[in-house]
Amino acid sequence: MGGKTIDCYCTDKTGSRVELGEEICLVVGGRAFMARCEMSLNNPMWRETGQSCISSSLSKPLQSFDPALDTGGIHSQI
């Protein structure tokens, strides 16, 4: 109306703006999946891409380097 352009964008769970075409990892109902911000019937919406979210985690925290106690494989004359 009136020649004004209206910005279309999606929002993430914190309310931050996500531009059209951008992909993020969404968690809905305990399920995580990649979704892209797209337009549908003049409304911005999230469309699942079919890809899993990329994540990494450690089973336990990294600890400082501990040298091996058994050095049987090292020849002391070298």
C-alpha positions as CSV (number, residue, x, y, z in Angstrom):
1,M,0.0,0.0,0.0
2,G,1.2,3.4,-0.8
3,G,4.3,2.0,-2.6
4,K,6.0,0.9,0.6
5,T,8.0,-2.3,0.6
6,I,7.4,-4.5,3.6
7,D,10.4,-6.5,4.8
8,C,9.7,-10.2,5.1
9,Y,11.7,-12.4,7.5
10,C,11.4,-15.2,10.0
11,T,12.3,-15.1,13.7
12,D,14.1,-17.7,15.8
13,K,13.1,-18.8,19.3
14,T,14.7,-15.8,20.8
15,G,12.9,-13.4,18.5
16,S,16.0,-12.6,16.5
17,R,15.5,-11.8,12.8
18,V,16.4,-14.5,10.3
19,E,16.5,-13.4,6.6
20,L,14.7,-15.3,3.8
21,G,16.8,-18.1,2.5
22,E,18.8,-18.6,5.7
23,E,18.9,-22.0,7.4
24,I,19.0,-22.7,11.1
25,C,18.6,-25.7,13.4
26,L,15.1,-25.8,14.9
27,V,14.1,-27.9,17.9
28,V,10.4,-28.6,18.0
29,G,8.8,-31.2,20.2
30,G,12.2,-32.6,21.2
31,R,13.2,-33.1,17.5
32,A,16.0,-31.1,16.0
33,F,16.1,-30.5,12.2
34,M,17.5,-27.9,9.7
35,A,14.9,-25.5,8.4
36,R,15.0,-22.6,5.8
37,C,13.1,-19.3,6.1
38,E,10.9,-19.2,3.0
39,M,7.7,-17.5,1.8
40,S,4.4,-19.3,1.5
41,L,1.2,-17.5,0.4
42,N,2.8,-14.2,1.2
43,N,3.8,-15.2,4.7
44,P,7.3,-16.1,6.0
45,M,7.5,-19.6,7.3
46,W,10.0,-22.3,8.3
47,R,10.4,-25.2,5.8
48,E,12.2,-28.4,6.8
49,T,15.2,-29.1,4.5
50,G,15.4,-32.8,5.3
51,Q,18.9,-32.5,6.8
52,S,19.9,-33.1,10.4
53,C,21.4,-30.5,12.5
54,I,25.1,-30.4,12.8
55,S,26.2,-30.7,16.4
56,S,29.1,-31.8,18.5
57,S,29.5,-32.8,22.1
58,L,32.0,-34.4,24.3
59,S,31.1,-37.4,26.5
60,K,33.4,-36.1,29.2
61,P,35.4,-32.9,29.6
62,L,38.9,-32.7,28.1
63,Q,41.6,-33.1,30.7
64,S,45.2,-32.0,30.7
65,F,47.7,-34.2,28.8
66,D,48.9,-37.1,30.9
67,P,52.1,-38.7,29.6
68,A,51.9,-42.5,29.1
69,L,53.1,-44.4,32.2
70,D,54.2,-47.5,30.1
71,T,57.0,-46.4,27.9
72,G,58.0,-49.9,26.9
73,G,58.0,-49.1,23.2
74,I,60.7,-46.5,23.5
75,H,64.4,-47.5,23.2
76,S,66.4,-45.5,25.6
77,Q,69.7,-45.9,23.6
78,I,68.4,-43.8,20.7
